[in-house]
């Protein structure tokens, strides 16, 4: 038998008709004369009302438990007295598709770590969590649409590498037949190879692995990265312009599609940013922090900003410009990889940037060094041996154009967009130093 399932959000269009609905038992009120079953699907809820008659339908409803999966066929009745949507279903048949065990392992009072152990239930029980994944889908769609419109090609790069990428730190080593392999901590080198292959603009949305033992609210050992690389650029400014335009278009799409729901479930307003975003050099950021008297607290030994420093700078930008975004540019050589280009007039800084959104770093980007001899020299200065990187270095020996790009963390973007406290909430199944399950 084919069941034409009607989403609960569409029931008002079917008043007076018999329909089939599927969902979970949200609540049960089993009274002496009447049985009330609140059924929930991913579009809404409805009250199913059955007058006890001693028949098999009564027994079936009586045996239900919270979160059981059910299929119910019945007549949709206009019922203004029912607070839940002003209608109800008078059931004709009820089928228990999967009876839920009882009691449930989590409830509204359960702590976050235990909820992560039962993430499928956690998401199912919280409409806000389901909305978050709908927002994620729309956000990615908006980014892809912008990238496609700019003529970018979507790539899928390897996640298994024969040598440790970049500095060799923060990579996961695993057995690979009779030798070792490493999980890619970035598609960086492969993006650059695609540029050298003659593909003018490339992007990838895919998994990234970082062996960082960080237990903060913004770090994960596996996350989704949004990576972009652009050829024939005139400078790093071209890269920042691409990113701010892409974000503005994607956020506008989220606001149009989910703005009201986000305000209802997360209590935040989706503000569509207007490019250009403010830009501050790292030296200007240091000057601002000096004037605030907080420089010593929030600047690392190598001149980088710590998270509190990033929040302080964002607060300054918000106060002075009204903008939630800020590019910090010209990071010191000491805190940037060897492949970041350095300006001709200052060998101590790089043509690089981070993008902060409401105090949270969501992006690192730069113009890359495309000249083989300079790249080799900068790698040697960083104490890196060229032999393991020979495939990468060869990319720049045969006419690689000037290029640059960025890597953005999808989870951090969602944190900033929805005002989430932790990247654990912005991920379906979180992976961290102490979590490899479920």
ZAMAR-186721 format. One record per residue (C-alpha): residue number from 0; x, y, z; residue in three letters. Coordinates in Angstrom, 1 decimal, padded with zeros to 4 digits. Each point is the difference from the previous one (the first is absolute). Example, Ala and Ser with C-alpha at 12.3 -4.5 7.8 and 13.67 -1.06 7.14 Angstrom:
BEGIN
seq / c1 / c2 / c3 / type
0 / 012.3 / -004.5 / 007.8 / ALA;
1 / 001.4 / 003.4 / -000.7 / SER;
# end
This chain:
BEGIN
seq / c1 / c2 / c3 / type
0 / 000.0 / 000.0 / 000.0 / UNK;
1 / 001.4 / 003.4 / -000.9 / UNK;
2 / -000.4 / 002.7 / 002.7 / UNK;
3 / -000.1 / 003.6 / -001.3 / UNK;
4 / 001.5 / 001.6 / 003.1 / UNK;
5 / -001.1 / 003.6 / 000.7 / UNK;
6 / 002.4 / 002.2 / 001.9 / UNK;
7 / -001.5 / 001.3 / 003.2 / UNK;
8 / 000.6 / 003.6 / -001.1 / UNK;
9 / -002.4 / -000.5 / -002.9 / UNK;
10 / -003.0 / -001.5 / 002.0 / UNK;
11 / -002.1 / 003.2 / -000.2 / UNK;
12 / -000.2 / -000.5 / -003.7 / UNK;
13 / -001.7 / -003.4 / 000.6 / UNK;
14 / -002.7 / 000.8 / 002.5 / UNK;
15 / -002.9 / -002.4 / -000.5 / UNK;
16 / 002.1 / -002.6 / -001.8 / UNK;
17 / 001.6 / -003.2 / 001.1 / UNK;
18 / 003.8 / 000.2 / 000.0 / UNK;
19 / 003.0 / -002.1 / 001.0 / UNK;
20 / 002.6 / 001.6 / 002.2 / UNK;
21 / 003.3 / -001.4 / 001.3 / UNK;
22 / 002.1 / 001.2 / 002.9 / UNK;
23 / 001.1 / -000.5 / 003.6 / UNK;
24 / -002.1 / -000.1 / 003.2 / UNK;
25 / 000.8 / 003.4 / 001.5 / UNK;
26 / -002.3 / -000.5 / 003.0 / UNK;
27 / -002.8 / -002.2 / 001.3 / UNK;
28 / -003.0 / 000.9 / 002.1 / UNK;
29 / -002.0 / -003.2 / 000.6 / UNK;
30 / -003.2 / 001.0 / 001.9 / UNK;
31 / -002.9 / -002.2 / 001.1 / UNK;
32 / -002.2 / 001.0 / -002.9 / UNK;
33 / 002.4 / 001.4 / -002.6 / UNK;
34 / 003.4 / -000.8 / -001.3 / UNK;
35 / 002.1 / 003.0 / -001.2 / UNK;
36 / 003.2 / -000.7 / -002.0 / UNK;
37 / 002.1 / 003.0 / -001.1 / UNK;
38 / 001.9 / -001.0 / -003.1 / UNK;
39 / 003.0 / 001.9 / -001.3 / UNK;
40 / 001.8 / -000.1 / -003.3 / UNK;
41 / 002.7 / 002.4 / -001.3 / UNK;
42 / -002.6 / 002.5 / -001.1 / UNK;
43 / -002.2 / 000.3 / 003.1 / UNK;
44 / -002.3 / -001.7 / 002.5 / UNK;
45 / -003.6 / -001.1 / 000.0 / UNK;
46 / -002.4 / -001.4 / 002.7 / UNK;
47 / -001.6 / -003.4 / -000.7 / UNK;
48 / -003.2 / -000.4 / 002.0 / UNK;
49 / -001.6 / -003.4 / 000.5 / UNK;
50 / -003.1 / -000.8 / 002.1 / UNK;
51 / 000.5 / -003.3 / 001.8 / UNK;
52 / -002.2 / -002.8 / -001.4 / UNK;
53 / 001.8 / -003.1 / 001.2 / UNK;
54 / 001.1 / -000.9 / -003.5 / UNK;
55 / 003.4 / -000.8 / -001.4 / UNK;
56 / 000.8 / 003.6 / -000.8 / UNK;
57 / -000.4 / 000.9 / 003.6 / UNK;
58 / 002.4 / -002.8 / 001.0 / UNK;
59 / 002.6 / 001.1 / -002.6 / UNK;
60 / 000.0 / 003.6 / 001.2 / UNK;
61 / 000.1 / -001.0 / 003.6 / UNK;
62 / 003.2 / -002.0 / -000.6 / UNK;
63 / 001.9 / 002.9 / -001.6 / UNK;
64 / 003.0 / 001.6 / 001.7 / UNK;
65 / 001.6 / 003.4 / -000.5 / UNK;
66 / 002.1 / 000.3 / -003.2 / UNK;
67 / -001.5 / -003.2 / -001.5 / UNK;
68 / -000.2 / 000.3 / -003.8 / UNK;
69 / -003.6 / -000.2 / -001.2 / UNK;
70 / -002.1 / 000.2 / -003.1 / UNK;
71 / -003.6 / 001.2 / 000.5 / UNK;
72 / -002.8 / 000.2 / -002.4 / UNK;
73 / -003.1 / 002.1 / 000.9 / UNK;
74 / -002.3 / 002.9 / -000.7 / UNK;
75 / 001.3 / 003.6 / 000.4 / UNK;
76 / -002.5 / 002.0 / 002.0 / UNK;
77 / -000.2 / 003.8 / 000.5 / UNK;
78 / 000.2 / 000.3 / 003.8 / UNK;
79 / 000.4 / 003.7 / 001.2 / UNK;
80 / 000.1 / -001.2 / 003.7 / UNK;
81 / 003.3 / -001.9 / -000.7 / UNK;
82 / 002.9 / 002.3 / 000.8 / UNK;
83 / 002.3 / -002.0 / -002.3 / UNK;
84 / -000.8 / 001.4 / -003.4 / UNK;
85 / -003.8 / 000.2 / 000.5 / UNK;
86 / -000.5 / -003.5 / -001.5 / UNK;
87 / 000.2 / -003.6 / 000.9 / UNK;
88 / 000.0 / -003.5 / -001.6 / UNK;
89 / -002.7 / -002.5 / 000.8 / UNK;
90 / 001.9 / -003.3 / -000.6 / UNK;
91 / -001.3 / -002.9 / -002.0 / UNK;
92 / 003.2 / -002.1 / 000.1 / UNK;
93 / 003.3 / 000.3 / 001.9 / UNK;
94 / 003.1 / -002.0 / -000.8 / UNK;
95 / 003.0 / -000.2 / 002.4 / UNK;
96 / 003.0 / 000.0 / -002.3 / UNK;
97 / 002.5 / -000.1 / 002.8 / UNK;
98 / -000.8 / -000.1 / 003.6 / UNK;
99 / 002.4 / 002.2 / 002.0 / UNK;
100 / 001.6 / -001.4 / 003.1 / UNK;
101 / -000.7 / 001.8 / 003.2 / UNK;
102 / 001.2 / 002.0 / 001.8 / UNK;
103 / 001.9 / 002.1 / -002.5 / UNK;
104 / 003.7 / 000.4 / 000.7 / UNK;
105 / -000.1 / 003.8 / -000.2 / UNK;
106 / -002.4 / 002.8 / 000.8 / UNK;
107 / 000.0 / 003.8 / 000.2 / UNK;
108 / 002.2 / 000.0 / 003.1 / UNK;
109 / 002.7 / -002.3 / -001.3 / UNK;
110 / 003.5 / 001.4 / -000.2 / UNK;
111 / 001.7 / 000.7 / -003.3 / UNK;
112 / 002.5 / -002.9 / 000.0 / UNK;
113 / -002.8 / -002.6 / 000.7 / UNK;
114 / -002.1 / 001.6 / -002.7 / UNK;
115 / 002.9 / -000.5 / -002.4 / UNK;
116 / 000.0 / -003.7 / 000.8 / UNK;
117 / -003.6 / -000.1 / -001.3 / UNK;
118 / 000.4 / 002.6 / -002.7 / UNK;
119 / -002.7 / -001.4 / -002.3 / UNK;
120 / -002.6 / 000.3 / 002.8 / UNK;
121 / 001.4 / 003.4 / 001.0 / UNK;
122 / -000.5 / 001.4 / -003.5 / UNK;
123 / -003.4 / -001.7 / -000.4 / UNK;
124 / -001.3 / 001.5 / 003.3 / UNK;
125 / 001.2 / 003.6 / -000.7 / UNK;
126 / -001.5 / 001.9 / -003.0 / UNK;
127 / 002.8 / 002.5 / 000.3 / UNK;
128 / 002.6 / -002.7 / -000.7 / UNK;
129 / -002.0 / -001.1 / -003.1 / UNK;
130 / -000.2 / 003.6 / -001.1 / UNK;
131 / 003.7 / 000.4 / 000.4 / UNK;
132 / 000.6 / -002.7 / -002.7 / UNK;
133 / -002.5 / 001.6 / -002.3 / UNK;
134 / 001.9 / 003.3 / 000.5 / UNK;
135 / 003.2 / -001.8 / -000.8 / UNK;
136 / -001.4 / -001.3 / -003.2 / UNK;
137 / -001.2 / 003.4 / -001.1 / UNK;
138 / 003.3 / 001.6 / 001.0 / UNK;
139 / 002.0 / -002.5 / -002.1 / UNK;
140 / -002.4 / 000.4 / -002.9 / UNK;
141 / 000.5 / 003.8 / 000.1 / UNK;
142 / 003.7 / -000.4 / 000.0 / UNK;
143 / 000.0 / -002.4 / -002.8 / UNK;
144 / -002.3 / 002.2 / -002.1 / UNK;
145 / 002.4 / 002.9 / 000.4 / UNK;
146 / 003.0 / -002.1 / -000.8 / UNK;
147 / -001.6 / -001.4 / -003.1 / UNK;
148 / -001.1 / 003.4 / -001.1 / UNK;
149 / 003.6 / 001.1 / 000.2 / UNK;
150 / 001.1 / -002.8 / -002.3 / UNK;
151 / 001.5 / -002.2 / 002.8 / UNK;
152 / 000.4 / -003.7 / -000.3 / UNK;
153 / -000.9 / -002.3 / 002.9 / UNK;
154 / 002.8 / -002.4 / 000.8 / UNK;
155 / 000.3 / -003.2 / 002.1 / UNK;
156 / 003.5 / -000.4 / 001.3 / UNK;
157 / 001.6 / -003.0 / 001.7 / UNK;
158 / -000.2 / -000.3 / 003.8 / UNK;
159 / 002.8 / -002.6 / 000.1 / UNK;
160 / 003.5 / 001.4 / -000.4 / UNK;
161 / 003.3 / -001.8 / -000.3 / UNK;
162 / 001.9 / 002.7 / 001.9 / UNK;
163 / -001.1 / 002.2 / 002.9 / UNK;
164 / -001.4 / 003.3 / -001.5 / UNK;
165 / 001.4 / 003.4 / 000.8 / UNK;
166 / 002.2 / -000.1 / 003.1 / UNK;
167 / -000.8 / -003.6 / 000.8 / UNK;
168 / -001.6 / 001.0 / 003.3 / UNK;
169 / -003.6 / -000.6 / 000.9 / UNK;
170 / -000.5 / -002.9 / -002.4 / UNK;
171 / -001.5 / -003.5 / 000.6 / UNK;
172 / 002.3 / -002.9 / -001.0 / UNK;
173 / -001.6 / -003.3 / -001.0 / UNK;
174 / 001.1 / -003.3 / -001.4 / UNK;
175 / -000.1 / -000.2 / -003.8 / UNK;
176 / 000.8 / -003.5 / -001.2 / UNK;
177 / 003.8 / -000.3 / 000.7 / UNK;
178 / 000.6 / 003.6 / 000.8 / UNK;
179 / -001.4 / 003.1 / 001.7 / UNK;
180 / -002.5 / 002.5 / -001.4 / UNK;
181 / -001.4 / 003.2 / 001.5 / UNK;
182 / -003.5 / 001.6 / 000.0 / UNK;
183 / 000.0 / 003.3 / -001.8 / UNK;
184 / -000.2 / 003.0 / 002.4 / UNK;
185 / -000.9 / 002.2 / -002.9 / UNK;
186 / -000.5 / -000.3 / -003.8 / UNK;
187 / 002.4 / 002.9 / -000.3 / UNK;
188 / 002.7 / -001.7 / -002.1 / UNK;
189 / -002.5 / -001.7 / -002.3 / UNK;
190 / -001.9 / 003.2 / -000.6 / UNK;
191 / 003.3 / 001.6 / -001.1 / UNK;
192 / 000.7 / -002.9 / -002.3 / UNK;
193 / -003.4 / 000.5 / -001.6 / UNK;
194 / 000.9 / 003.7 / -000.6 / UNK;
195 / 003.3 / -001.2 / -001.6 / UNK;
196 / -002.1 / -002.4 / -002.1 / UNK;
197 / -001.7 / 003.0 / -001.6 / UNK;
198 / -003.3 / 000.1 / 001.9 / UNK;
199 / -000.4 / 003.7 / 000.7 / UNK;
200 / -002.2 / -000.2 / 003.1 / UNK;
201 / -000.5 / -003.1 / 002.2 / UNK;
202 / -002.0 / -000.7 / 003.1 / UNK;
203 / -000.7 / -003.0 / 002.2 / UNK;
204 / -002.4 / -000.7 / 002.9 / UNK;
205 / 001.3 / -003.1 / 001.7 / UNK;
206 / 001.5 / -001.6 / 003.1 / UNK;
207 / 003.1 / 001.3 / 001.7 / UNK;
208 / 002.0 / -001.7 / 002.7 / UNK;
209 / 002.0 / 001.7 / 002.8 / UNK;
210 / 001.9 / -001.9 / 002.7 / UNK;
211 / -000.3 / 002.8 / 002.4 / UNK;
212 / -000.4 / -001.0 / 003.7 / UNK;
213 / -002.2 / 003.1 / 000.5 / UNK;
214 / -003.1 / -000.4 / 002.2 / UNK;
215 / -001.5 / 003.5 / -000.7 / UNK;
216 / -003.4 / 000.8 / -001.2 / UNK;
217 / 001.3 / 000.9 / -003.5 / UNK;
218 / 002.3 / -002.9 / -000.8 / UNK;
219 / -000.8 / -003.4 / -001.6 / UNK;
220 / 002.4 / -002.8 / -001.3 / UNK;
221 / -002.2 / -000.5 / -003.0 / UNK;
222 / -002.1 / 002.8 / -001.5 / UNK;
223 / -001.4 / 001.2 / -003.4 / UNK;
224 / 002.2 / 002.5 / -001.7 / UNK;
225 / -001.0 / 002.5 / -002.8 / UNK;
226 / 003.1 / 000.5 / -002.0 / UNK;
227 / 000.5 / 002.4 / -002.9 / UNK;
228 / 003.0 / 000.7 / -002.3 / UNK;
229 / 000.2 / 002.7 / -002.7 / UNK;
230 / 002.5 / 000.4 / -002.8 / UNK;
231 / 001.4 / 003.1 / -001.8 / UNK;
232 / -000.7 / 002.2 / 003.0 / UNK;
233 / 001.4 / 003.5 / 000.3 / UNK;
234 / 000.4 / -000.3 / 003.8 / UNK;
235 / -001.4 / -001.4 / 003.1 / UNK;
236 / -002.8 / 002.6 / -000.1 / UNK;
237 / -001.6 / -002.0 / -002.9 / UNK;
238 / -000.3 / -003.0 / 002.3 / UNK;
239 / -001.6 / 002.0 / 002.8 / UNK;
240 / -002.5 / 001.6 / -002.4 / UNK;
241 / -001.0 / -003.5 / -001.3 / UNK;
242 / -000.6 / -001.2 / 003.5 / UNK;
243 / -002.0 / 003.0 / 001.3 / UNK;
244 / -002.2 / -000.1 / -003.1 / UNK;
245 / -000.6 / -003.8 / 000.3 / UNK;
246 / -000.9 / 000.3 / 003.7 / UNK;
247 / -002.3 / 003.0 / -000.6 / UNK;
248 / -001.9 / -001.9 / -002.7 / UNK;
249 / -000.2 / -003.3 / 002.1 / UNK;
250 / -001.1 / 001.8 / 003.1 / UNK;
251 / -002.7 / 001.9 / -001.9 / UNK;
252 / -001.3 / -003.3 / -001.3 / UNK;
253 / -000.2 / -001.3 / 003.6 / UNK;
254 / -001.8 / 003.1 / 001.1 / UNK;
255 / -002.6 / -000.3 / -002.8 / UNK;
256 / -000.6 / -003.7 / 000.6 / UNK;
257 / 000.4 / -000.4 / 003.8 / UNK;
258 / 000.1 / 003.5 / 001.5 / UNK;
259 / -003.2 / -000.2 / 002.0 / UNK;
260 / 000.6 / -003.6 / 001.2 / UNK;
261 / 003.5 / 000.9 / 001.1 / UNK;
262 / -001.3 / 002.9 / 002.1 / UNK;
263 / -002.7 / -002.3 / 001.5 / UNK;
264 / 002.3 / -002.9 / 000.9 / UNK;
265 / 003.3 / 001.6 / 000.6 / UNK;
266 / -001.0 / 003.5 / 001.0 / UNK;
267 / 002.4 / 001.7 / -002.4 / UNK;
268 / -000.7 / 002.2 / -003.0 / UNK;
269 / 001.8 / -000.9 / -003.2 / UNK;
270 / 001.8 / 003.1 / -001.1 / UNK;
271 / 001.1 / 000.1 / -003.7 / UNK;
272 / 003.4 / 001.7 / -000.1 / UNK;
273 / 000.8 / 002.6 / -002.6 / UNK;
274 / 003.5 / -000.2 / -001.6 / UNK;
275 / 002.6 / 001.2 / 000.2 / UNK;
276 / 000.8 / -001.3 / 003.5 / UNK;
277 / 002.3 / 002.1 / 002.2 / UNK;
278 / 003.7 / -000.8 / -000.3 / UNK;
279 / 002.6 / 000.4 / 002.7 / UNK;
280 / 003.7 / -000.9 / -000.3 / UNK;
281 / 001.4 / -002.0 / 002.9 / UNK;
282 / 002.1 / 003.0 / 001.0 / UNK;
283 / -003.1 / 002.1 / 000.1 / UNK;
284 / -001.7 / -002.6 / 002.2 / UNK;
285 / 002.9 / 000.0 / 002.3 / UNK;
286 / -000.2 / 003.8 / 000.3 / UNK;
287 / -003.7 / -000.2 / 000.9 / UNK;
288 / 000.7 / -002.6 / 002.7 / UNK;
289 / 002.8 / 002.2 / 001.3 / UNK;
290 / -002.3 / 002.9 / 000.4 / UNK;
291 / -002.6 / -002.2 / 001.7 / UNK;
292 / 002.6 / -001.1 / 002.5 / UNK;
293 / -000.6 / -003.7 / -000.8 / UNK;
294 / 002.9 / -000.7 / -002.3 / UNK;
295 / 002.0 / -002.1 / 002.3 / UNK;
296 / -003.0 / -002.2 / 000.9 / UNK;
297 / -001.1 / -000.9 / -003.5 / UNK;
298 / 003.1 / -000.1 / -002.3 / UNK;
299 / 002.1 / -003.2 / -000.2 / UNK;
300 / 003.8 / -000.1 / 000.2 / UNK;
301 / 000.2 / -000.1 / -003.8 / UNK;
302 / -002.2 / 003.0 / -000.5 / UNK;
303 / -003.3 / -001.9 / -000.8 / UNK;
304 / -003.3 / 000.8 / 001.5 / UNK;
305 / -001.5 / -002.4 / 002.5 / UNK;
306 / -003.9 / -000.6 / 000.0 / UNK;
307 / -000.5 / 002.8 / 002.6 / UNK;
308 / 002.1 / 002.3 / -002.2 / UNK;
309 / -002.2 / -000.8 / -003.0 / UNK;
310 / -003.1 / 000.8 / 002.0 / UNK;
311 / 001.5 / 003.3 / 001.1 / UNK;
312 / 000.8 / 001.0 / -003.5 / UNK;
313 / -003.4 / -001.0 / -001.2 / UNK;
314 / -001.6 / 002.0 / 002.7 / UNK;
315 / 002.0 / 003.0 / -001.1 / UNK;
316 / -001.0 / -000.4 / -003.6 / UNK;
317 / -003.6 / -000.4 / 000.9 / UNK;
318 / 000.1 / 003.1 / 002.2 / UNK;
319 / 001.8 / 002.2 / -002.6 / UNK;
320 / -001.6 / -001.4 / -003.3 / UNK;
321 / -003.1 / -001.9 / 001.0 / UNK;
322 / 001.4 / -003.0 / -001.9 / UNK;
323 / -000.1 / -003.6 / 001.4 / UNK;
324 / 002.8 / -001.1 / -002.3 / UNK;
325 / 003.7 / 001.1 / 000.0 / UNK;
326 / 003.0 / -001.1 / -002.1 / UNK;
327 / 003.3 / 000.0 / 001.9 / UNK;
328 / 002.8 / 000.1 / -002.5 / UNK;
329 / 003.8 / -000.2 / -000.3 / UNK;
330 / 000.7 / -002.6 / 002.7 / UNK;
331 / 003.6 / -000.5 / 001.1 / UNK;
332 / 002.1 / -002.6 / -001.9 / UNK;
333 / 000.5 / -001.8 / 003.3 / UNK;
334 / -003.7 / -001.1 / 000.2 / UNK;
335 / -000.6 / -000.7 / -003.7 / UNK;
336 / 001.0 / -003.0 / -002.2 / UNK;
337 / 003.0 / 000.2 / -002.3 / UNK;
338 / -002.2 / 000.2 / -003.1 / UNK;
339 / -001.6 / 003.3 / 000.9 / UNK;
340 / 001.4 / 002.8 / -002.2 / UNK;
341 / 001.9 / 002.9 / 001.7 / UNK;
342 / -000.1 / 003.6 / -001.3 / UNK;
343 / 003.0 / 001.2 / -001.8 / UNK;
344 / 000.5 / 002.9 / 002.5 / UNK;
345 / -000.4 / -001.9 / 003.2 / UNK;
346 / 001.5 / -003.5 / 000.5 / UNK;
347 / -001.5 / -000.3 / 003.5 / UNK;
348 / -003.7 / -000.2 / -000.9 / UNK;
349 / -002.1 / -002.0 / -002.4 / UNK;
350 / -002.7 / 000.9 / -002.5 / UNK;
351 / -002.5 / -002.0 / 002.0 / UNK;
352 / -003.1 / 000.6 / 002.0 / UNK;
353 / -002.5 / -001.4 / 002.5 / UNK;
354 / -003.7 / 000.8 / -000.1 / UNK;
355 / -001.7 / 000.6 / 003.3 / UNK;
356 / -003.8 / -000.2 / 000.4 / UNK;
357 / -001.4 / 001.2 / 003.3 / UNK;
358 / 003.4 / -000.7 / 001.6 / UNK;
359 / 000.4 / -003.5 / -001.4 / UNK;
360 / 002.7 / -000.8 / -002.6 / UNK;
361 / -001.8 / -001.8 / -002.9 / UNK;
362 / 002.7 / 000.3 / -002.7 / UNK;
363 / 003.7 / 000.0 / -000.8 / UNK;
364 / 001.1 / 001.1 / -003.4 / UNK;
365 / 002.9 / 001.4 / -001.9 / UNK;
366 / 001.7 / 000.7 / -003.3 / UNK;
367 / 002.3 / -003.1 / -000.6 / UNK;
368 / 003.6 / 000.2 / -001.0 / UNK;
369 / 000.0 / -001.3 / -003.6 / UNK;
370 / 003.7 / 000.4 / -000.8 / UNK;
371 / 001.9 / -003.3 / 000.4 / UNK;
372 / 003.3 / 001.6 / 001.2 / UNK;
373 / -001.7 / 002.2 / 002.6 / UNK;
374 / -002.2 / -002.8 / 001.2 / UNK;
375 / 003.0 / -002.3 / 000.5 / UNK;
376 / 001.9 / 002.7 / 001.9 / UNK;
377 / -003.0 / 000.7 / 002.3 / UNK;
378 / -000.4 / -003.7 / 000.7 / UNK;
379 / 003.7 / -000.3 / 000.9 / UNK;
380 / -000.3 / 003.0 / 002.3 / UNK;
381 / -002.8 / -001.8 / 001.8 / UNK;
382 / 002.2 / -003.0 / 000.5 / UNK;
383 / -001.9 / -002.2 / -002.4 / UNK;
384 / 001.7 / -002.6 / -002.2 / UNK;
385 / -000.9 / 000.4 / -003.7 / UNK;
386 / 000.2 / -003.8 / -000.7 / UNK;
387 / -003.4 / -001.1 / 001.4 / UNK;
388 / -001.6 / 003.0 / -001.8 / UNK;
389 / 001.5 / -000.6 / -003.4 / UNK;
390 / -003.4 / -000.7 / -001.7 / UNK;
391 / -001.3 / 003.2 / 001.5 / UNK;
392 / 003.0 / 002.1 / -000.9 / UNK;
393 / 000.0 / -001.4 / -003.6 / UNK;
394 / -003.4 / 001.7 / -000.4 / UNK;
395 / 001.8 / 003.3 / -000.2 / UNK;
396 / 002.8 / -000.8 / -002.4 / UNK;
397 / -002.0 / 000.1 / -003.2 / UNK;
398 / -001.9 / 003.3 / -000.2 / UNK;
399 / -002.3 / 000.1 / 003.0 / UNK;
400 / -002.0 / 003.4 / -000.1 / UNK;
401 / -000.3 / 002.4 / 003.0 / UNK;
402 / -002.8 / -001.3 / 002.2 / UNK;
403 / -001.6 / 000.1 / 003.4 / UNK;
404 / -002.8 / -001.5 / 002.0 / UNK;
405 / -001.6 / -000.7 / 003.4 / UNK;
406 / -001.3 / -002.7 / 002.2 / UNK;
407 / -003.2 / 000.5 / 002.0 / UNK;
408 / -001.4 / -002.3 / 002.7 / UNK;
409 / -003.7 / -000.8 / -000.6 / UNK;
410 / -000.6 / -000.7 / 003.7 / UNK;
411 / 001.4 / 003.3 / 001.1 / UNK;
412 / -002.1 / 001.9 / -002.6 / UNK;
413 / -003.1 / -001.7 / 001.4 / UNK;
414 / 001.1 / 000.9 / 003.6 / UNK;
415 / 000.3 / 003.6 / -001.0 / UNK;
416 / -003.2 / 000.1 / -002.1 / UNK;
417 / -002.2 / -001.7 / 002.6 / UNK;
418 / 001.7 / 001.2 / 003.2 / UNK;
419 / 000.9 / -003.5 / 001.1 / UNK;
420 / 002.2 / -000.6 / 003.1 / UNK;
421 / 002.0 / -002.9 / -001.4 / UNK;
422 / 001.0 / -001.6 / -003.3 / UNK;
423 / -001.4 / -003.2 / 001.4 / UNK;
424 / -003.5 / 001.5 / -000.6 / UNK;
425 / 001.0 / 000.9 / -003.6 / UNK;
426 / 001.0 / -003.6 / -000.9 / UNK;
427 / -002.1 / -003.1 / -000.5 / UNK;
428 / 002.4 / -002.4 / 001.6 / UNK;
429 / 002.9 / 001.9 / 001.7 / UNK;
430 / 003.5 / -001.3 / 000.0 / UNK;
431 / 002.5 / 001.2 / 002.6 / UNK;
432 / 003.0 / -001.2 / 001.9 / UNK;
433 / -002.3 / -001.9 / 002.4 / UNK;
434 / -002.8 / -000.9 / -002.3 / UNK;
435 / 000.0 / -002.6 / -002.8 / UNK;
436 / -003.6 / -001.2 / 000.5 / UNK;
437 / -002.8 / -000.4 / -000.9 / UNK;
# end
